[in-house]
């Protein structure tokens, strides 16, 4: 396990315009130097649209673009997008590796206020991926409000309180009018799970006249904010320190005292 370089891209999004967003992100990513992981916002190809006609297949232009960019930059690229798969629609995070292999996570908590559950199918499986020795749990936006889903120990404690992941990552289209919750819950998730937390959000006003302040953040396992950008587009690379994380967990082994319970029988965690 070595230090992990993560690049967050906080950007406006072109509403329901896949090609324009891919072109824009190509330009932004061209300026990124050496990094291990590039993080894009939720529904980065369309904005937070509820129109499934803009959903692409896993063989569509956006996933092919992610594969190309990951290979070019020799890093992982992740972000969520609308996906059509076997007659259903998903808000799906794609974790694309430089070698073209990928993993996916479908958003579990669909945002009822925007009628997301009417159009998309929720997941019952959490994803944990590995990158350079780090275990990373990627989640999507509204998932942030549900701490049990982000819990950093196996429910029945069969792992003796050992952490399931080292980094908790949220991609989002979180609106400015509720940014107090965003800025409060991200540090809370870091503290209670003794992990780095990354929140990558968008900025700008969408076609529904909803304003997004960004407020993308990186937080350490003690809840200290290492990076925070509001209102502006930004491309920022930060190095996560593995020794600092080990030190916190060694001095404060709180996870070993976690309560034992299982979320529900239908919820499974898949690890790759």
C-alpha distance (Angstrom), angle and dihedral (degrees) to the residues before:
residue distance angle dihedral
X1 . . .
X2 3.79 . .
X3 3.78 134.6 .
X4 3.79 113.3 -64.6
X5 3.82 123.7 -134.5
X6 3.79 112.7 -148.6
X7 3.81 126.8 -175.6
X8 3.81 119.7 -158.4
X9 3.79 119.8 -162.2
X10 3.81 113.2 -158.6
X11 3.78 107.3 -171.0
X12 3.76 148.6 153.5
X13 3.81 113.8 -105.0
X14 3.79 128.9 -137.4
X15 3.80 107.3 -125.6
X16 3.81 113.4 -110.8
X17 3.80 91.5 -23.5
X18 3.79 109.4 122.9
X19 3.79 98.0 175.8
X20 3.81 93.4 48.5
X21 3.81 91.7 50.9
X22 3.80 93.5 47.6
X23 3.80 90.7 49.5
X24 3.81 91.1 48.0
X25 3.79 94.1 49.2
X26 3.80 91.3 45.8
X27 3.79 88.7 58.0
X28 3.80 93.4 46.3
X29 3.80 93.7 47.0
X30 3.80 91.9 49.7
X31 3.82 87.7 72.7
X32 3.80 94.2 53.0
X33 3.80 116.0 107.6
X34 3.79 127.3 -155.8
X35 3.78 111.6 -26.8
X36 3.79 139.8 149.8
X37 3.80 98.7 -142.6
X38 3.81 136.2 22.3
X39 3.81 115.3 -160.4
X40 3.82 121.2 -158.1
X41 3.83 126.3 -172.6
X42 3.79 128.0 -95.9
X43 3.84 114.9 -73.6
X44 3.78 88.3 3.6
X45 3.82 93.5 173.5
X46 3.83 97.9 55.3
X47 3.77 113.6 9.0
X48 3.82 118.6 -115.2
X49 3.79 94.8 -43.4
X50 3.80 123.7 159.4
X51 3.80 91.9 -153.6
X52 3.81 107.4 110.7
X53 3.79 92.2 -168.5
X54 3.82 84.8 85.3
X55 3.80 91.7 56.8
X56 3.79 113.6 116.0
X57 3.79 130.5 -157.9
X58 3.78 123.0 -111.5
X59 3.81 85.2 -99.2
X60 3.80 92.4 53.5
X61 3.78 131.3 115.2
X62 3.82 96.5 -90.9
X63 3.81 97.1 53.6
X64 3.82 89.9 44.3
X65 3.80 88.3 50.7
X66 3.82 91.1 51.4
X67 3.79 89.5 51.1
X68 3.82 91.5 51.1
X69 3.81 94.3 47.1
X70 3.82 93.5 46.4
X71 3.80 89.9 52.8
X72 3.82 93.4 45.6
X73 3.80 94.1 49.5
X74 3.82 94.3 35.5
X75 3.78 92.4 -131.7
X76 3.79 142.8 94.2
X77 3.81 117.3 -81.1
X78 3.79 119.6 -161.8
X79 3.79 138.1 175.9
X80 3.79 137.6 124.6
X81 3.80 129.0 -98.3
X82 3.79 140.3 167.7
X83 3.79 109.8 -83.7
X84 3.81 130.8 -173.4
X85 3.79 111.9 -151.0
X86 3.82 127.5 169.2
X87 3.80 94.1 -23.7
X88 3.79 96.3 -45.9
X89 3.79 133.5 95.8
X90 3.79 126.0 -132.0
X91 3.78 139.8 -174.2
X92 3.79 89.9 -134.6
X93 3.76 130.1 -174.4
X94 3.78 112.1 -147.8
X95 3.81 119.0 -154.9
X96 3.80 102.0 -160.6
X97 3.81 118.9 -169.1
X98 3.79 126.8 -154.0
X99 3.81 91.0 -110.6
X100 3.82 91.6 57.9
X101 3.80 95.5 -105.5
X102 3.78 114.7 126.4
X103 3.78 144.8 -176.6
X104 3.79 128.5 -154.9
X105 3.79 139.8 -148.6
X106 3.80 122.4 -166.8
X107 3.80 115.9 -148.4
X108 3.80 110.1 -99.7
X109 3.80 101.6 -166.1
X110 3.79 107.3 54.5
X111 3.80 114.2 -160.8
X112 3.80 107.0 -109.4
X113 3.82 95.3 -169.3
X114 3.81 89.6 65.3
X115 3.83 93.2 40.6
X116 3.79 90.7 -114.8
X117 3.86 92.0 149.7
X118 3.82 89.9 59.5
X119 3.78 91.7 62.9
X120 3.80 107.4 24.4
X121 3.80 137.1 53.3
X122 3.80 120.8 -124.8
X123 3.79 125.7 -131.0
X124 3.79 128.6 -121.2
X125 3.79 94.1 -168.0
X126 3.77 129.5 79.1
X127 3.79 119.1 -152.3
X128 3.79 127.5 -138.4
X129 3.79 117.1 -175.7
X130 3.78 132.7 -176.7
X131 3.79 126.9 -130.8
X132 3.80 123.2 174.0
X133 3.79 90.4 -22.1
X134 3.81 94.1 -48.3
X135 3.79 121.1 119.0
X136 3.79 111.0 -140.7
X137 3.81 129.6 -169.4
X138 3.84 111.7 -159.2
X139 3.82 117.6 -160.5
X140 3.81 135.2 169.6
X141 3.82 130.7 -115.2
X142 3.85 108.4 -85.2
X143 3.82 88.9 39.6
X144 3.81 84.8 77.3
X145 3.81 91.3 75.8
X146 3.80 92.7 60.5
X147 3.82 111.5 69.7
X148 3.81 96.6 -179.2
X149 3.82 90.7 64.5
X150 3.82 89.1 53.6
X151 3.81 94.0 46.6
X152 3.80 111.1 143.5
X153 3.80 99.7 -144.3
X154 3.78 131.1 62.6
X155 3.79 108.3 -95.0
X156 3.80 97.7 -118.4
X157 3.83 91.9 41.6
X158 3.81 92.6 -123.4
X159 3.80 87.1 145.5
X160 3.83 90.9 61.2
X161 3.77 93.7 -117.4
X162 3.78 95.3 -53.7
X163 3.80 112.6 149.4
X164 3.79 118.0 -99.1
X165 3.80 91.6 -150.7
X166 3.81 143.8 10.6
X167 3.81 99.7 -149.7
X168 3.80 128.5 39.7
X169 3.79 110.1 -159.9
X170 3.82 127.8 -166.8
X171 3.81 124.9 -171.7
X172 3.78 112.1 -165.3
X173 3.78 155.7 175.6
X174 3.82 91.3 -157.9
X175 3.84 113.7 169.3
X176 3.78 123.0 -124.8
X177 3.82 93.1 -125.3
X178 3.82 89.0 67.5
X179 3.78 98.5 36.1
X180 3.82 92.8 117.4
X181 3.80 87.3 68.9
X182 3.82 91.7 46.6
X183 3.80 92.9 50.2
X184 3.81 92.1 45.8
X185 3.80 100.9 43.5
X186 3.80 97.8 47.7
X187 3.85 93.2 61.8
X188 3.81 89.6 41.8
X189 3.81 91.2 56.0
X190 3.82 89.6 49.8
X191 3.79 94.3 50.7
X192 3.80 98.0 43.8
X193 3.81 94.1 44.8
X194 3.83 98.0 38.1
X195 3.79 91.4 -131.8
X196 3.76 140.5 114.7
X197 3.80 110.3 -93.6
X198 3.79 124.3 -153.1
X199 3.80 122.4 -168.2
X200 3.82 115.8 -173.0
X201 3.80 112.8 -172.6
X202 3.80 136.3 169.5
X203 3.81 129.6 -117.6
X204 3.79 133.9 -145.5
X205 3.79 137.5 51.8
X206 3.80 118.3 -64.4
X207 3.82 129.7 -148.7
X208 3.81 90.2 -88.5
X209 3.81 88.2 60.0
X210 3.79 91.1 -111.5
X211 3.80 113.7 148.5
X212 3.80 121.7 -141.7
X213 3.80 119.9 -161.5
X214 3.78 96.3 -168.3
X215 3.79 101.3 -141.7
X216 3.79 90.1 177.0
X217 3.79 108.6 -177.9
X218 3.79 145.5 -173.3
X219 3.81 116.0 -157.0
X220 3.79 130.8 -176.4
X221 3.81 127.0 -132.6
X222 3.81 92.1 -90.5
X223 3.79 92.6 54.1
X224 3.81 96.5 -102.8
X225 3.80 113.3 148.4
X226 3.80 109.2 -126.5
X227 3.81 96.5 175.2
X228 3.80 134.3 14.6
X229 3.80 128.6 166.2
X230 3.80 124.7 178.3
X231 3.82 133.9 -170.7
X232 3.81 96.5 -6.3
X233 3.75 135.1 88.3
X234 3.78 109.5 -110.0
X235 3.78 143.3 174.8
X236 3.79 110.8 -157.1
X237 3.80 133.1 172.0
X238 3.80 120.5 -161.0
X239 3.80 132.2 178.1
X240 3.81 116.7 -132.3
X241 3.80 111.8 -145.5
X242 3.81 113.9 -133.8
X243 3.81 94.7 -167.9
X244 3.80 92.1 54.8
X245 3.80 89.9 52.2
X246 3.81 92.0 49.5
X247 3.81 90.0 48.4
X248 3.81 93.4 53.3
X249 3.78 92.9 47.8
X250 3.79 92.3 45.2
X251 3.80 95.5 50.1
X252 3.82 95.0 39.0
X253 3.84 108.7 33.2
X254 3.80 93.6 179.0
X255 3.80 96.2 144.6
X256 3.81 90.9 69.1
X257 3.81 88.4 66.3
X258 3.80 94.5 52.6
X259 3.80 118.0 132.3
X260 3.79 116.5 -102.7
X261 3.79 116.2 -121.3
X262 3.79 141.4 122.0
X263 3.81 122.0 -126.1
X264 3.82 95.7 -136.2
X265 3.80 137.7 -46.7
X266 3.80 93.4 -101.9
X267 3.78 95.7 56.4
X268 3.78 115.5 91.5
X269 3.77 131.5 177.3
X270 3.77 117.8 -140.3
X271 3.78 120.6 -161.8
X272 3.79 127.7 -163.9
